[in-house]
């Protein structure tokens, strides 16, 4: 049973990492739209076509602009006690902290103390 559980956790972790990478990459694309005059309408159309709220897309862009690729790779490599990576919600909250050193401390605390999103939010 332990082998099966471990395999399931590995598969779930891989899917979760793919999910956060997709959101981060979408945020990078949205940042390129920022410089176009029709950004608001493009964002609205994209959100509608994807079935997302425009505010979610703006948050993706904020994360991508605050956290560089190297830091993002480090964050997605972290694992919680049960082997799962940080959730997008964790990463989104971490991006609210503008100071990279403080974000690193907070991310380390998330993993070390197995902090939920709510508990992380209280530390911000």
Secondary structure, DSSP 4 states (H G I P E B T S, - for coil): -HHHHHHHHHHHHHHHHHHHHHHHHHHHHHHHHTTSTTHHHHHHHHHHHHT--HHHHHHHHHHHHHS-HHHHHHHHH---TTSPPPPHHHHHHHTT---HHHHHHHHHHHHHTT--HHHHHHH-
